[in-house]
Structure formats: structure tokens, C-alpha cells
Amino acid sequence: MLIRKEIEKNIFSPKKIENPMLIHAVAMKTTFGVVLLLGHSKAGKTTLSRSLKSRWKVLADDIVFIARNGENMLWYVADAKKQIAGSYILHPLFTVIRVFQSQEAKLVQISEIETCQYLLDGLFEVSIMRDASQEKKRLWFKHVSSIAKGYRGWKLNATLGEETPNLVFNKFNYDV
């Protein structure tokens, strides 16, 4: 816990923030860091976050700001709306989950390539990111692949029942 406090203390200098991006996602703060929920509109990200809000804090819903700390090379997230307003706090990324609607709740680890693909999908769902230059897009691909290499990715088949939030909470509260 002391190491995490030291990391968080060092991330607030704008000089240390590198490679900022915006991603269509929901960010939830857990004991171990932020769980980033990815998925197209109506995939169930917000529904899942509402089911988990008594256990974890919802940091952002819709557009998430993500950037790397140039000093420790870890990735951090914040609410993009608060970041634009200048009143944001960065939180360390923990894991990435791609949410799909399903009849049966199931959570499986996915490859770096799949994680990268889902992060890119989320990135380009934000119009300002989609409309950027090819040079910027190539750079963002490099950053997204860095996230996919450094953080586990998961595929969640989500139902509307309690089994989905329980599955996610139990996995990421006890299995580090």
C-alpha cells in the first residue's frame, strides 16, 4: 500500500503525463486499481457498473482519459470530463474487460491481441480520436499495444442477473 501511495503522489505533475488518449469505456476503482469496462453502446458497461457501485466506485462512465506516467511507465485513468475541466485525479489501471451481452455469465482471460483490438475499438468510438491524423493513430496503436502487453485482458459474457456482478467482483477482489 505504501508503494501505491508513493506512485499516486508522483503522478500529478503534468510534465510526467505521456501518451494521453480518450476511450469509450466505464472506469471502476477497486482495491487493486481501475477496472476498465469496454464495449459498444448497449453492451452492458453502465448496467454492470451500477450493479457494482455499492462495492466499487465508478470513476467515469462513457469517456475515459488514459495516460502513461513517464516516470514509472504505468498507465493511469481518469474521468475525461473532469480532466477537460482540470479537476481530475489519476488512478492506476489494473485490468481491462470487454463486455458482451449474453444468456450466461462467463469471464475468460483473452490474448494481448484481443485486448489490443478491444482497446482500439473503444478508442475509435470517440469521434475526436477517430478523426485524428494517420500519424496520431499509428502512435495510439503503439500505446494501446503497450497497455495490452502490460495488463491482463478479459472477455465477459454478461447477463442482467446478479451472477455477472458477483462473478466480476469475486474475480477481481480476491484473485490478484
C-alpha positions in Angstrom: 0.0 0.0 0.0 2.9 2.4 0.7 4.2 1.8 -2.8 0.8 2.6 -4.3 0.6 5.9 -2.3 4.1 6.8 -3.5 3.1 6.1 -7.1 -0.1 8.2 -6.8 1.8 11.0 -5.1 4.2 11.2 -8.2 1.6 11.2 -11.0 0.1 14.6 -10.6 2.8 16.6 -12.4 1.6 17.3 -16.0 5.3 17.0 -17.1 5.2 13.3 -16.2 2.0 12.5 -18.2 2.6 10.9 -21.6 0.6 9.5 -24.4 -2.9 10.7 -23.4 -5.9 9.1 -25.1 -9.7 9.0 -24.8 -11.5 5.7 -24.7 -15.3 4.9 -24.7 -15.5 2.9 -21.5 -16.5 2.8 -17.9 -13.8 3.0 -15.2 -14.3 1.5 -11.8 -11.9 1.9 -8.9 -11.1 -1.3 -7.0 -8.7 -2.1 -4.2 -6.0 -3.0 -6.7 -6.6 -0.2 -9.2 -9.0 0.6 -12.0 -11.0 -2.0 -13.9 -11.7 -0.6 -17.4 -15.0 -1.9 -18.9 -15.0 -1.8 -22.7 -17.9 -2.4 -25.1 -20.1 -0.9 -27.7 -23.1 1.2 -26.6 -25.7 -1.0 -25.0 -23.2 -3.8 -24.3 -23.9 -3.6 -20.6 -21.0 -1.5 -19.2 -23.2 1.0 -17.4 -25.6 -1.6 -16.2 -22.7 -3.6 -14.7 -21.1 -0.6 -13.1 -24.5 0.3 -11.5 -24.7 -3.3 -10.1 -21.1 -2.9 -8.7 -21.3 0.7 -7.4 -22.0 -0.5 -3.8 -18.7 -2.4 -3.9 -16.5 -0.2 -6.2 -16.5 3.5 -7.1 -17.5 4.5 -10.6 -14.8 7.0 -11.7 -16.0 7.6 -15.3 -18.9 6.5 -17.4 -18.7 7.0 -21.2 -15.4 8.7 -21.9 -12.3 7.7 -20.0 -9.0 9.6 -20.1 -6.0 7.3 -20.1 -2.3 8.3 -20.0 1.1 6.9 -19.0 3.3 8.2 -16.3 6.6 9.0 -17.9 8.4 8.3 -14.6 7.2 4.9 -13.7 5.7 3.9 -17.2 2.5 2.7 -15.6 -0.9 3.6 -17.2 -3.5 5.7 -15.3 -7.1 6.6 -15.9 -9.5 9.5 -15.0 -12.9 10.8 -15.9 -12.3 12.6 -19.3 -15.0 15.2 -18.4 -13.2 16.1 -15.2 -9.8 16.0 -17.0 -11.0 18.6 -19.5 -12.3 20.8 -16.7 -8.9 20.4 -14.9 -10.2 18.8 -11.8 -9.2 15.2 -12.1 -7.3 12.6 -10.2 -5.5 9.8 -12.0 -5.8 6.2 -10.7 -3.6 3.3 -11.7 -5.0 0.8 -14.3 -5.5 -2.7 -13.0 -7.2 -4.7 -15.8 -9.3 -4.4 -19.0 -12.7 -6.2 -19.5 -14.6 -6.4 -22.8 -18.3 -6.7 -22.0 -20.7 -8.6 -24.3 -24.4 -9.3 -23.6 -25.1 -13.0 -23.1 -27.6 -15.5 -21.7 -24.9 -17.0 -19.4 -22.3 -15.2 -17.3 -18.8 -16.1 -18.1 -15.4 -14.5 -17.6 -12.3 -15.7 -19.5 -8.8 -14.3 -20.0 -8.0 -13.2 -23.5 -4.8 -12.7 -25.5 -2.8 -9.5 -25.9 -4.0 -9.2 -29.5 -7.7 -9.4 -28.5 -7.1 -6.9 -25.6 -5.4 -4.6 -28.1 -8.3 -4.9 -30.6 -10.9 -4.1 -27.9 -8.9 -1.1 -26.7 -8.7 0.2 -30.3 -12.4 -0.3 -30.7 -13.0 1.8 -27.6 -10.5 4.4 -28.7 -12.1 4.9 -32.1 -15.6 5.1 -30.7 -14.6 8.6 -29.5 -15.1 10.9 -32.5 -12.1 13.2 -31.7 -9.9 10.1 -31.8 -11.4 8.7 -34.9 -10.9 12.0 -36.8 -7.2 12.3 -35.9 -4.3 12.1 -38.4 -2.9 8.8 -39.5 0.3 9.7 -37.7 -1.6 10.1 -34.4 -3.5 6.8 -35.0 -0.2 4.9 -35.5 1.1 6.4 -32.3 -2.1 5.4 -30.4 -1.8 1.9 -31.8 1.7 1.7 -30.2 0.3 2.9 -26.9 -2.7 0.6 -26.9 -0.4 -2.4 -27.6 1.7 -1.3 -24.7 -1.4 -1.4 -22.4 -2.4 -4.8 -23.9 1.1 -6.2 -23.1 1.2 -4.8 -19.6 -2.3 -5.5 -18.3 -4.5 -8.6 -18.4 -7.4 -8.6 -20.7 -10.7 -10.4 -20.1 -13.9 -11.2 -22.1 -17.1 -11.0 -20.0 -20.3 -12.6 -21.2 -22.7 -10.5 -19.1 -26.3 -11.2 -18.1 -28.7 -8.9 -16.4 -28.8 -11.1 -13.3 -26.7 -10.8 -10.1 -24.4 -13.6 -11.3 -22.5 -11.2 -13.5 -21.5 -8.5 -10.9 -20.8 -11.2 -8.4 -18.5 -13.0 -10.9 -16.6 -9.9 -11.7 -16.4 -8.7 -8.1 -15.2 -12.1 -6.8 -12.6 -12.4 -9.5 -11.0 -9.0 -9.1 -11.3 -8.7 -5.3 -9.6 -11.9 -4.5 -7.5 -13.0 -7.5 -4.5 -10.7 -7.9 
